[in-house]
Amino acid sequence: MATYSFLQQPYQYNPVNAPIWAVAYSTDNQVQYFNYLFNLYQVDKLTSTPSLLGVYNIPPRPTGEGVFDTHKILKSYVNSGYSFTMSYIMASTSSVLPITDSSALLEFYYQYGYQEYIGLTFSQTYNSGGFVGITGFGFTTSNFFVNNDVITLQMSGQSVNQQYNGQTTITGLTGFSITTSTPFVSAENISGGLGNIFLLSRFLGYSPNYYAVNGTRQYYDPNNSNVNNPAGLFDLYTNNNLYVYQSATAIQNNFLTTYNLPDQQNYKSIFTGQYETAHCLIQGPLVYNLVVNTYDVNLNPLNTYNLATHSISQNYILYSVGVGTSNLQGLDGINLPATGYYNVSLKVAGTASNIMIKRMQIIQNCSPYTNVRIMFLNRLGGYDYYNFNYDSKIVTNINRTTYNKTLAYNYQIGDRGRTVLTIDAEDQVTVNTDFISEYDYAWLKELITSPEVFVIDEVRMLKLPIIITDTAWEQKTRLREKVFNLVMTYQYDFNIDLQTF
């Protein structure tokens, strides 16, 4: 009988864009037909309804381990459906499959076990329960079956009894006999008979529930619970950036962003009339107030706004919080200064502790150029924002397909010899930031390498998808360049609609 253990399992929170390994080990890994078994389930976070995503047989490696990587399977069920205009805290939506789950947080677990060859001969078959066909098998000695084992059998006398071969589940054990869930149907009851149960599939248990976030990890952040990596991404997920509120005494932490200024008195800049969101996990049930504190240009306190009380009833749902000037201005009487500072935080009801979300500095846009507001998916699975408020240049790339025709002998002036058959056009935009800090420049590497980037049209309230076309990013420093900005080129991921045949 096989012994079975796990050498490695997923963390509670896992970035879905990198391998999420479960590594099992059995001492019977060299037995004929041996496989590790995994049934993967998704759990709808609003209804707690599980859905089977697939049944997987994993052959052992030469060293005996069974390595099951779930991330490519789970990735197709994770999206990022954020609204940049929302104000109060808002839960991402979730639906039972096959409807697409628009949440960026997926809950999953797996059932695990093994399959192996046993070659056990039964001495008789019998019928029970009024079925027509075989429902039970008898043995001359005791056997090691347990209820819910799945067996694959093969009868003797193949030319007569092929219809009795197949797979069934054990539902009862009596003495040296077993009964099965479904009969092997025939036109008549069959008793006696010999055969062989040659394959056993046994599930041993279920994993805990895990969560997959639309982030990624790096080489320095291995998905290996045996590696002590306190400065790695998993440490950020569990102890710094991705924080789950589990009590009213929760300490201050940041959310799904790596934008953490070294000096905690520093603030992220924003213009008036701009949208921005922050993203986090909150474990319910929890009652809280969204709190906004405003300050003047010298950081002298102006006002404190306690927004309406909100209740979180579901656990482990990804939430968005509006933290931009447009998200907050006028909300529940909030009056933000034209220039100055503000903090956005959560206050757990009945406590005095505020949990910081964002520190923002409102500045004036002194550039004569039109600002381009960029929203991008960061590496932790949230969205960040940045202003490109200096010179922007648009180049329209045009591709024409034409055909030639011979003019008729009686052509009229204006008839075409060459005619446009199709024409495609796309805008390519080059944008510039203001002069920025070395910290901001290094952090914006996440923007240049992000797979999901949008231009925010704050007049028409649109989120326009773009593709960054830059193929290189050069790190700049104060020591070498003294002053610098970021220049970025992108194109919209849709073509301009034109008159064409």
C-alpha positions in Angstrom: 0.0 0.0 0.0 1.4 3.4 -1.0 2.5 6.0 1.4 1.8 9.5 0.2 3.0 13.0 1.3 3.5 16.5 0.0 6.9 18.0 -0.5 5.5 21.3 -1.4 2.1 23.0 -1.7 0.9 26.4 -2.8 0.9 29.4 -0.5 -2.3 30.8 0.7 -2.0 33.6 -1.8 -0.3 32.9 -5.2 0.4 35.1 -8.2 -1.3 33.3 -11.1 1.1 34.4 -13.8 3.8 32.2 -12.5 3.9 28.4 -11.6 1.8 27.3 -8.6 3.3 24.0 -7.7 1.9 21.1 -5.7 4.6 18.4 -5.3 3.5 15.0 -4.0 5.6 11.9 -3.3 4.6 8.3 -2.9 6.8 5.3 -2.0 5.0 3.3 -4.7 6.0 5.6 -7.6 7.7 2.8 -9.5 4.6 0.5 -9.5 3.3 -0.2 -13.0 0.8 2.4 -14.3 1.4 4.6 -11.2 0.1 8.2 -11.5 -0.5 11.0 -9.1 -4.2 12.2 -9.3 -5.5 15.7 -9.0 -9.0 17.0 -9.4 -8.9 20.8 -9.5 -11.8 22.9 -8.3 -12.7 26.6 -8.5 -14.9 28.1 -5.7 -17.2 30.9 -6.5 -16.5 33.5 -3.8 -20.0 34.8 -3.6 -21.9 31.5 -3.5 -19.2 29.2 -2.2 -20.1 26.8 -5.0 -17.2 24.6 -6.3 -16.8 23.9 -10.0 -14.6 21.1 -11.3 -12.0 22.5 -13.7 -10.3 19.2 -14.7 -9.1 15.8 -13.7 -5.3 15.3 -14.1 -3.1 12.2 -14.1 0.5 13.2 -13.4 3.2 10.6 -14.1 6.0 10.5 -11.6 9.4 12.0 -12.4 12.4 9.8 -12.5 13.1 10.8 -9.0 9.6 9.8 -8.0 7.8 13.2 -7.4 4.5 14.2 -9.0 4.6 17.9 -9.9 1.3 19.5 -10.6 1.4 23.1 -11.8 -2.0 24.8 -11.7 -1.3 28.3 -12.9 -2.0 27.9 -16.6 -5.3 26.3 -15.8 -6.3 29.0 -13.3 -5.0 31.9 -15.4 -7.9 31.6 -17.9 -10.4 32.2 -15.0 -8.7 35.4 -13.7 -9.4 38.8 -15.1 -9.1 42.4 -14.0 -12.4 44.2 -14.3 -11.6 47.4 -12.4 -13.6 50.6 -12.7 -11.4 53.7 -12.4 -14.3 56.0 -11.7 -15.7 54.3 -8.6 -15.7 56.2 -5.3 -16.7 54.0 -2.4 -15.0 50.7 -1.8 -16.4 48.2 -4.3 -16.2 44.4 -4.5 -15.2 42.7 -7.8 -18.0 40.5 -9.2 -17.9 36.8 -9.4 -20.1 34.2 -11.1 -20.4 30.4 -11.2 -18.7 29.0 -14.3 -19.0 28.9 -17.2 -19.7 32.6 -16.9 -16.4 34.4 -16.9 -15.2 35.4 -13.4 -14.3 39.1 -13.6 -12.6 39.0 -10.3 -8.8 39.3 -10.1 -8.8 36.9 -7.1 -9.6 33.2 -7.7 -10.3 30.7 -4.9 -9.3 27.1 -5.6 -8.5 23.8 -4.1 -7.7 20.3 -5.3 -8.5 16.7 -4.4 -5.4 14.5 -4.4 -4.6 10.8 -4.6 -2.9 8.2 -6.8 -3.5 5.4 -9.3 -1.6 2.2 -9.6 -1.6 -1.4 -10.8 -2.7 -4.0 -8.3 -3.5 -7.2 -10.3 -6.0 -8.6 -7.8 -8.1 -11.6 -9.0 -11.7 -11.9 -7.8 -13.2 -15.4 -7.4 -16.9 -14.6 -8.1 -19.3 -12.0 -9.2 -22.9 -11.5 -8.1 -25.9 -9.3 -8.4 -27.6 -7.3 -5.7 -30.2 -4.6 -5.3 -32.5 -5.7 -8.1 -30.1 -4.6 -10.9 -29.5 -6.5 -14.1 -25.8 -7.1 -14.3 -22.8 -7.4 -12.0 -22.8 -5.2 -8.9 -20.4 -7.2 -6.6 -17.2 -9.0 -6.5 -15.9 -11.6 -4.1 -12.4 -12.5 -3.0 -10.9 -15.6 -1.3 -8.9 -13.5 1.2 -9.2 -10.0 2.7 -8.5 -7.0 0.5 -7.4 -3.5 1.1 -10.2 -1.6 -0.7 -12.0 1.3 0.9 -15.2 3.0 0.0 -15.0 5.5 -2.9 -12.0 3.6 -4.5 -12.3 3.6 -8.3 -11.4 0.2 -9.8 -10.8 -0.8 -13.4 -11.5 -4.5 -14.1 -11.2 -7.0 -16.8 -13.3 -10.2 -16.9 -12.0 -13.6 -18.0 -13.5 -14.9 -21.3 -13.1 -11.8 -23.3 -15.1 -13.1 -26.3 -18.2 -13.5 -24.1 -17.9 -10.9 -21.3 -16.4 -7.8 -22.9 -19.4 -5.7 -21.8 -18.3 -6.3 -18.2 -15.0 -4.6 -18.5 -14.6 -1.0 -17.4 -14.5 1.3 -14.4 -16.7 1.6 -11.3 -16.7 3.0 -7.8 -16.7 0.9 -4.6 -19.7 1.8 -2.4 -19.8 -1.1 0.1 -17.5 -3.6 1.9 -18.8 -6.9 3.4 -16.3 -9.5 4.5 -14.2 -10.4 1.5 -16.7 -8.9 -0.9 -17.2 -5.4 -2.4 -20.2 -3.8 -4.0 -20.0 -1.1 -6.7 -22.0 2.0 -7.6 -23.2 1.0 -11.0 -23.8 -2.4 -12.4 -22.1 -3.8 -15.5 -25.3 -4.2 -17.5 -26.2 -7.4 -19.4 -29.3 -9.0 -20.8 -29.3 -11.4 -17.9 -28.1 -11.7 -14.3 -24.6 -13.2 -14.1 -23.2 -15.0 -11.2 -19.9 -16.7 -10.8 -17.1 -15.7 -13.2 -13.5 -14.8 -12.8 -11.6 -11.7 -13.6 -8.9 -9.2 -12.6 -9.0 -5.8 -10.9 -5.8 -4.4 -12.4 -6.0 -0.7 -11.7 -6.9 1.2 -8.5 -7.5 4.9 -8.2 -7.8 6.3 -4.7 -8.3 9.8 -3.5 -6.8 10.6 -0.1 -8.1 14.0 0.7 -8.5 17.7 -0.2 -6.1 20.6 0.0 -7.0 23.8 1.9 -8.5 26.6 -0.1 -5.9 28.7 -1.8 -6.2 32.1 -3.7 -4.7 33.1 -7.0 -4.1 36.8 -7.6 -3.5 38.4 -11.1 0.1 39.1 -10.3 3.5 37.5 -11.0 6.7 36.6 -9.2 10.3 36.8 -10.2 13.3 34.5 -10.1 14.1 35.8 -6.6 10.7 34.7 -5.3 10.5 30.9 -5.7 7.3 29.2 -5.0 9.0 26.9 -2.5 7.8 26.8 1.1 11.2 25.4 2.1 13.1 28.5 0.9 13.4 31.3 3.5 13.0 34.4 1.4 11.9 37.2 3.7 12.5 39.9 1.1 10.7 38.2 -1.8 7.4 38.7 -3.4 5.6 36.2 -1.3 6.6 38.1 1.8 5.1 41.2 0.1 1.9 39.4 -0.5 1.5 38.1 3.0 3.2 40.7 5.1 3.3 44.0 3.3 1.5 44.7 0.1 -1.4 42.2 0.0 -2.9 42.4 3.5 -5.9 40.6 4.9 -7.7 42.4 7.7 -8.3 39.7 10.3 -9.0 41.8 13.4 -9.9 45.2 14.5 -6.3 45.7 15.7 -4.8 45.2 12.2 -1.6 47.2 11.7 -0.9 49.7 8.9 0.0 48.1 5.5 0.1 48.9 1.9 -2.2 47.4 -0.8 -1.6 45.9 -4.3 1.1 48.1 -5.4 4.9 48.2 -5.2 4.9 52.0 -5.1 6.2 52.4 -1.6 8.2 55.6 -1.2 11.2 55.0 1.1 10.2 58.0 3.2 6.7 57.4 4.5 6.2 61.1 4.8 6.4 61.4 1.0 3.2 61.4 -1.1 2.3 60.3 -4.6 1.4 63.3 -6.8 -1.9 63.8 -8.5 -3.6 66.6 -10.4 -7.1 67.9 -9.7 -9.8 66.2 -11.7 -8.1 62.8 -11.9 -9.2 59.3 -11.2 -7.2 56.7 -9.3 -8.0 53.5 -7.5 -6.3 51.3 -4.9 -6.8 47.5 -4.7 -6.8 45.2 -1.7 -8.1 42.1 0.0 -10.4 42.4 2.9 -11.5 39.5 5.0 -15.0 39.9 6.4 -17.2 40.2 8.2 -16.0 43.7 8.9 -17.7 47.1 9.4 -15.6 50.1 8.5 -15.6 53.8 7.6 -13.6 55.2 4.7 -11.7 58.2 6.2 -10.2 61.1 4.2 -7.8 63.5 6.0 -6.9 66.7 4.2 -3.9 69.0 4.7 -2.6 72.3 3.4 0.7 72.7 1.5 2.6 72.8 4.8 0.9 69.5 6.0 -1.2 71.4 8.5 -4.5 69.5 9.1 -7.6 70.9 7.4 -10.4 68.4 7.8 -11.3 64.8 8.5 -14.1 63.2 6.6 -15.7 60.0 7.9 -17.6 58.5 5.0 -20.7 56.4 5.4 -20.4 53.1 7.3 -20.0 50.1 5.0 -20.2 46.4 5.8 -18.2 43.6 4.2 -19.9 40.3 4.3 -17.9 38.0 2.1 -14.4 36.8 2.8 -11.4 36.9 0.4 -12.8 39.2 -2.2 -10.6 41.7 -4.1 -11.9 45.3 -3.4 -11.2 48.6 -5.1 -11.2 51.9 -3.4 -11.4 55.3 -5.2 -8.5 57.5 -4.1 -8.2 60.0 -6.9 -9.2 63.7 -6.7 -12.2 63.1 -9.0 -13.2 59.9 -7.1 -13.4 61.8 -3.8 -14.2 65.5 -4.5 -17.7 66.2 -3.3 -18.2 62.7 -2.0 -20.1 63.0 1.3 -19.1 66.6 1.5 -15.4 66.1 0.9 -13.6 69.4 -0.1 -10.1 68.7 -1.3 -7.6 71.6 -1.4 -6.5 73.0 -4.8 -2.9 72.2 -3.7 -2.0 70.3 -0.6 -2.2 66.8 0.7 -4.7 64.1 1.7 -4.7 60.6 3.1 -7.3 57.8 2.4 -7.6 55.1 5.0 -10.0 52.6 6.5 -11.2 52.9 10.0 -12.6 49.7 11.6 -15.8 50.5 13.3 -15.5 50.7 17.1 -11.7 51.2 17.0 -9.4 54.2 16.8 -7.0 52.5 14.4 -6.8 53.8 10.8 -5.4 51.5 8.1 -3.6 53.6 5.5 -4.5 53.1 1.8 -2.9 56.1 0.0 -1.0 59.3 0.7 -1.6 61.8 -2.1 -0.2 65.2 -2.9 -2.3 67.5 -5.1 -0.1 69.6 -7.4 -0.9 71.9 -10.3 -0.1 70.8 -13.8 2.2 73.6 -15.1 2.8 72.0 -18.4 1.3 73.7 -21.5 0.8 70.3 -23.1 -2.2 68.0 -22.9 -1.7 65.5 -20.1 -1.9 61.8 -20.9 -3.1 59.7 -17.9 -1.9 56.1 -18.0 -3.4 53.2 -16.0 -1.4 49.9 -15.9 -1.5 46.4 -14.3 1.4 46.2 -11.9 3.2 43.0 -10.9 1.2 42.4 -7.8 -2.1 42.3 -9.6 -3.4 45.8 -8.9 -3.5 48.9 -11.1 -1.3 51.9 -10.8 -1.5 55.3 -12.5 0.9 57.9 -13.8 0.8 61.3 -15.6 2.7 62.0 -18.9 2.1 65.7 -18.9 4.8 67.0 -21.3 5.0 67.0 -25.1 3.2 64.2 -26.8 3.5 63.5 -30.5 1.2 61.4 -32.7 2.3 59.7 -35.9 -0.3 57.9 -38.0 1.0 54.8 -39.8 -0.9 54.1 -43.0 -0.9 51.0 -45.1 -2.7 51.0 -48.5 -3.5 48.1 -50.8 -4.2 49.2 -54.4 -5.0 47.5 -57.7 -4.5 48.7 -61.3 -7.0 48.6 -64.1 -6.6 49.6 -67.8 -8.7 52.6 -68.8 -11.4 52.0 -71.4 -11.0 53.6 -74.8 -13.8 55.9 -74.0 -12.8 56.8 -70.4 -14.0 60.0 -68.8 -11.7 62.5 -67.1 -11.7 61.4 -63.5 -11.8 57.7 -64.1 -9.3 55.8 -62.0 -6.5 53.7 -63.3 -5.2 52.9 -59.8 -7.8 52.3 -57.0 -7.4 51.8 -53.3 -8.7 48.4 -52.3 -8.1 48.6 -48.6 -6.5 51.0 -46.2 -5.4 50.6 -42.6 -4.3 53.4 -40.3 -3.2 53.3 -36.7 -1.9 56.1 -34.4 1.4 55.8 -32.7 1.9 58.2 -29.7 5.1 59.3 -28.0 4.5 60.8 -24.6 6.8 62.4 -22.0 6.7 62.8 -18.2 7.9 65.8 -16.4 11.3 65.5 -14.8 10.9 62.7 -12.2 12.8 61.2 -9.3 15.1 58.2 -9.6 12.6 56.2 -7.5 9.7 56.9 -9.8 11.8 56.2 -12.9 12.9 52.8 -11.6 9.3 52.0 -10.5 7.9 52.8 -14.0 9.7 49.8 -15.4 6.6 48.0 -14.3 4.6 50.2 -16.7 6.9 49.6 -19.7 6.7 45.8 -19.1 3.0 45.6 -18.2 0.7 43.4 -20.4 -2.4 45.5 -19.6 -2.1 49.3 -20.1 -4.8 51.9 -20.7 -5.1 55.6 -21.5 -7.7 57.2 -19.2 -9.9 59.7 -21.1 -11.2 61.6 -18.1 -13.5 63.8 -20.2 -15.5 61.0 -21.9 -14.9 58.7 -18.9 -13.3 56.0 -21.1 -10.5 53.4 -20.5 -8.8 53.0 -23.9 -6.5 49.9 -24.3 -3.0 50.5 -25.6 0.1 48.5 -26.4 3.5 49.9 -25.5 5.8 49.5 -28.5 9.1 50.3 -26.8 11.4 47.3 -26.9 14.0 48.5 -24.4 14.1 50.3 -21.1 17.3 52.0 -19.9 17.8 52.6 -16.2 18.7 56.2 -15.4 20.2 57.6 -12.2 20.9 61.0 -10.7 24.6 60.3 -10.7 24.8 59.7 -14.4 22.0 61.7 -16.0 21.5 64.4 -13.3 17.9 65.1 -14.5 15.7 63.0 -16.7 12.2 62.0 -17.6 10.5 59.0 -19.1 9.7 58.8 -22.8 7.3 56.1 -23.9 5.7 55.2 -27.2 2.5 53.3 -27.6 -0.2 52.5 -30.1 -3.9 51.8 -29.5 -4.9 48.2 -29.8 -7.5 49.1 -32.4 -7.2 50.6 -35.9 -8.8 53.8 -37.1 -12.0 53.0 -39.0 -11.8 54.3 -42.6 -13.8 54.1 -45.8 -12.6 51.0 -47.6 -13.9 48.3 -49.9 
